Amino acid sequence: MSDLNPARPETAEVEAGAFEPDLRTEICTVATARRVAAMLDLDPDTIEAASPLPTGWHFILLGAETRRSALRADGYPGLGVALPDLGLPRLLATGRCVEYLGEIPVGAAVQRSSAILTLEHRNRGDRPSASVTVAHEIRVAGRSELAVAETQSFLMLAPGGGYKAGAGRRQAVTATHQKTLVPDEILLFQFSALGFNSHRIHSDKSYARDVEGYPDLVVNGGLITLLLTEFARNDLGLEARRLRMKNLAPLFCGQPVTLTADREGPRWRLRACDDHGRIAAEMELETR
């Protein structure tokens, strides 16, 4: 799955191991898991104490506890750990890798370790930027083995150089399996609330338009990952063991998103395409 590894810069200043992990004990509550089911329009009463948390729903355990006074100007609190202030106000989620190594029982206490793994400063002409990788490990309390291991990649950018829409010509979406849905403001709100993600591009339309230059609210990268894993789980009957996700372009609130899936040898390739058929996100999925 190396073709989905984010490209490394030609020159970078790398800081590794300079950040202490943030350790937390979280409770995977029945109430929160049932709210995820409700958000996904599933029957919440099917979620019971001690049942396994469905694959991908662990995002409810990764919320940061960044004080409001310490939030970035864009409102982003970080996932599990606050991101450093580098004077780079624009933040893009570029991808993630997740391994599902064991079950998390609903209602169980879990121990989460979150840390900045790498911070790479980039210089592209007069526009500085930085890439950040955050690593998470989740264990069920009292167990030594990992339940979930996840790394998330972000790009931090200087002001300006905002979103530029692609050409308007529509492309046909072809795939063995596909499904179209429309993420609306309610879905974006519920997902952000469940993950305690206050990044304003997902909730503040005037900020998304006037400051970031987007035409509308941006669909959370984590939400697209969840929708693809739910597509695999509920529509295709697949259970993820490992996934690698790459975000290629933003998707917008109120616009149709087509989820596609094709089997490629022992793995599956899933994509999220925008309303013009362009690939906005791509996932490689290994199943159990």
N, C-alpha and C positions, 0 to 999 in steps of 0.2 A: 504494500500500500504506500510505497515511498513517493508515488507521483502526486500525492496530496500533501506532502510535507510543505509548509510555508517556505518560500524562497528566503534564503539568508542574504543579507546585504553583502556587497563586495567588501566594504570596510565597516567594521563595527567595533565599538568599545564595549566589551562584555563584562558585566558584573555578575558573578554567580556565588551563591552561598553567603551573600552579604546581608540577607534579610532573615530575621528569626521567624519561625513558623508561628502562626496564631492557632492556639489550641482551644477547642471549644467542645462542650458536651451539649448535644442537641437531643430533643425528643421527637421521634417520628410519630406525631400524634395521629390518632384515628380521624379527628376532626379535620386536620389539614389535608390528609390524604383523600378524605371524602370531598373536600372542596376542589381538589385537582380533578377528581372524577366529574364533579358537577360542571367545572369549567369545560371539560372535554365532552360534555353532553352524554356522559355515561351514568349509569345508576349508582349513586353514592352508597346505597345500602349494600352493594356487593363488596364493599371494603370493610373488613372486620379486623378486630384486634388479633395480632399474631399471624395474619395472612401476609405473604410476601409483598413488599412494596413493588408495584409494577416497574419494569425496567424503564429508566429515564425519568422517573418521578423524583429522584433524589435531589433535583434542583431546589426543592423546598428546604433542604438542609444546608445550603451553601450561602445563605444571605449573610452579608456583612453587618456589623453593628456600629457602623460609622456614625458618630454624632452629627446632627444636622448642621451644627456650626463648622464642622470639619469637611463637609461635602465639597466636591469640586463644583465649579460654576455651572456645569451641565447637570448637576444633581446626582451623578453616578457615585454610589457608595462603595463600589468594588464587590466582588463575589468572594466572600470568605475573608478577604483582606483588603484594606484600603490601598489604592494605587498612589504612588508618590506624585507630588506636584512638581512637574518638570517645566512649567511654563508652556505646556503644549495642550491647549484646551479642547481639541477635537479628539474624540476617542472612537475607534472602530474595532468591533470584535471580528477577528479574521478567521478563527477556527478553534476546534477543540478535538482532543482525543480522549476517549472514555473506555475503560475496561470494567466490565461487570464480573466480579470475581466471586461474589457470594450474595446471599439473600439478606435483605434488611427487613425484619419483621415489623409490621405496622404496630405502633405503640412502644417500640423498643427505644432505649437510649443509645445514642451513637456518639463516638468520639471522632471529631473532625480536626484534621490538621491542614491548614492552608498557608501557603507561603509564596512569595515572589521567587520564582526559580531563576529567571534570567532577565536582565534589563540591558538592551542593546541600543546605544545611541547611534543615530544615523545622520549623515549630512548629505543632502541632495541639493547641491547648489546653495542658494540662500534660504532654503526651507528645511530647518531641522525637524527631525522626527525621532521617535523611539519605539521599539517593539518590546513588549512585556509578556512574559509567560508566567502564569500562575498555576501552581500545582495543588491539588486537593487529594487527601486520602481520608476515606471514611471506614471506620470499623464499628461493628456492633460492640457495645460496652461489654467487657469481660472476655472478648475474643481477641486473639492476636492476629488472625488473618484479616487481610483487607476485604472489604465488601465492594467498594468502588474506588477506582483511581482515575483521576481526571486532570488533564492539563488544558488550559485555555490560553489563547493567544490574542493579544490586543496590539493595535497600532495607535500611537499617540502622535497627533499632528499639530502643526502651527496653525494659526488662524488663516482664513482664506482658502482658496482652492477647493471650494465646496463641491457638492454633488453636481455632476453633469449628466443629463439624461442621454441615453443611447438613441440610435436612429429609430424612427417610428415604425419601420416596416415589421409586420408581424411574421413570426416563424412558426411553422407547424411543430407541435409537440408529438413525438412518436416514442412509444415505450410499450413494453409488454403489459405493464400495469400502470394505471394512472387514475388520479382522483383530483377534482378541483374544489377548492373551498375559498371563502373570502374572510380573512381575518378582519374583524371589525374593532371599534374602539372598546367595546366591552371585553372582548377576548384579550386585547393588549393590556387593559387595566387589570383584569383578574390575574393574568400571568405575572405582571409586574408586582402586584400586591402579594401574591403567594411567595415570590422570591425576594421580596423587599428590595426591589430594583426601582430606584427613583430617577433613573436617567431620563432627562426631559425630552429627548427625541421620541420617546414612546408614549408620552402623556400630554405634552405641552405643544399644541399645534403651532402656535405663534413662534415659539422658540425653534421648533424644527424647521419652519419656513424661513424666518427672518434672520436667525443666527447661523444655523447649519446649512441653509440653502436647499433643504429637501422640499418636495412638493406637498408632503403630508407627513403624518406620524410614521415612524419607521417600525416595522415589525421586529421584535426582539430576535437576535440570533439564536438565543436559547429556546425561544418558542418554536422557531423553524426546526431546530433539532428535535424537540419534543414531538412536533407534528409528524416529522418523518419517521421517528421511532414508533409512534402510535400507528401510523400507516402500515409499517412493517408488522407490528404486533397484531393489530385488529383486523386488517384487510388481507394480509398475506400469511398470517399464522406463524410469523418468524419471531424468534427470541434472540435478542442481540447478546453477543458475548464481548464484542469489541467494535468500536466505530471510530472513524476518523472523518471529521467534518471540516469543510472549507467554505467560508462565506466569500462569494465573488462579487456581489452587487446587492444593494438594499432592496427590500420589498416593502410595499407601502400599504397602510391601513385602507380598507375599503376596496382594494384591487384584487381580482382573482389570482390565486396562486395554484398552480398545477403541480401536484406531487407525482413523481414517476418512479418506477422501479424496474430494473432489469437484472437478471442473474448473469454473472460473469465468472464462470468456473465455480470455485468453492465460495465465492463471495457475492454480495449483492451491491449494485450501485444505485443509489437513490438520488434524486434531484428535486429541487424546488424551482419552478420556472415562473417568471413574472407574467403579466397580462399580455405581453408581446411574444411569449414563448422563449425568452432568453433565460439561460441558466443563471440563477441567482445564488444557489447554494448546492453543494454536492457532498454526498456522504458515501463512504465505503463501509460496508457492514459485514462483519463476520458473525455467523450464527452459532448457537450451541449445537 
